[in-house]
C-alpha cells in the first residue's frame, strides 16, 4: 500500500505554520524597501495592503472549508471551471510563488547575517537553502514544530522592537497628518507602489490550504487559522511600520537590508546582535514554510494526475514527498543566487495577486452553484467580488507601472 500524508497538525501548529511564513516574509526584510518607495506613507501602505489581503483571505477560508485538499488553489479552479489546463497553470503559479518567495526571504537572510560575519552571499545561500530542504524532507510534524518554535522567536522580536521604539509613539498625534496622503496623484502613486511591495509581507495565509490533508479537522481549523493569522499580522505590521517611521529618520530606514536591526541600534546605541539573531530565525522560518508548501502543491498536482507521477510519491519513513521537496529546494537555490531582493518580492506579489484574482472568481462561480453547503464556513458573496476587483486592480496598476516606466 502506498504511503500517505500524515494528518498530525493541531489548530495551534497550523496557526503558527501560517504566522511563520507571513511574519518572516515581510516585516523583517522589506519594511526598509517599502519606505524607500512609499516614504512617509509607509504605515498607510501596509494598511492598504492588509485591506487588499483581507478579502482574499476570507475567500480562501471558505474554499478551504469546502475542499480541504492539498494543491488547494488548483483544486478550487478545477471545481469552479472544470479545466485541467487552467487548474494546472494555477498550481504551477502557486509553486512559482513559493519558489520566488523562498528565494526572496533567503536573500533577506544574508543582510542580517552580515551583522555577525562577512561570509560570501553565495555560500550563505547554499548552506541555508540546502539545510532547509533537508528539514522539510524530515517530516511534517518535525517541520511544523520547528516552525512553531521559530515563529515564537519572531513574535518576541517584533514585540521587543515595539517596546524599544514604543516611546516614539508619543510623536504620533503631531506627525500623523504627514503620514496620511493628500489627494495628489503623485502621493497615491507612492502609496500604491508601496502597498504593492508591502503586500508581499501578507503572503502566507494561502499556504495553509496546501497542507490541508495533514491538518486535523481541516474544515474548521484552517479557516480559523487563516483569519487569526491575518488579524495578528495586520496589527503587528502596522504597529512596527509606525514605530519604524517615528523612531528612525527616513533616509536611514529607506532601502535598508536589515531595517529592524538598524532601528534597534539607533534607539539603544548598542550593537543589534539580539534583533539580528531573531531576524535570522524569522527569515529562515519563512523560507522553510515556502519549501513545504511548494512541495505539497507538487504532490497534490501529481496525485490528481496533472503532473508526473514520481512527484506525488510519499516516502514511507518520513511520510513526506521527497522528490518534490528536493526539486523545489534546487530551484529555490538557483533563483536566490540569480535575482535581487526587490525584484523577487515584486514578482512574487504580481503572481500572487493574479492567483488571488482567479481564486476569488472561482469562489463566485462555486457559490452560484451551491450557496450554502453543510459543515462549511460561508462568507457573503460580496467578499469574493471585492477581493476579485482589488486583486485585479493591483495587477493592472503594476503592469501599467512597468509599461509606462
Secondary structure as UniProt FT lines:
FT   HELIX           11..25
FT   TURN            26..30
FT   HELIX           31..38
FT   HELIX           39..41
FT   HELIX           42..66
FT   HELIX           72..81
FT   HELIX           84..113
FT   TURN            114..116
FT   HELIX           121..138
FT   HELIX           140..165
FT   HELIX           166..171
FT   HELIX           172..179
FT   HELIX           185..199
FT   HELIX           200..202
FT   TURN            203..204
FT   HELIX           205..214
FT   TURN            216..217
FT   HELIX           218..247
FT   HELIX           250..253
FT   TURN            254..255
FT   HELIX           259..268
FT   HELIX           273..303
FT   TURN            304..305
FT   HELIX           309..312
FT   TURN            316..318
FT   HELIX           322..338
FT   HELIX           341..369
FT   TURN            371..372
FT   TURN            374..375
FT   HELIX           381..404
//
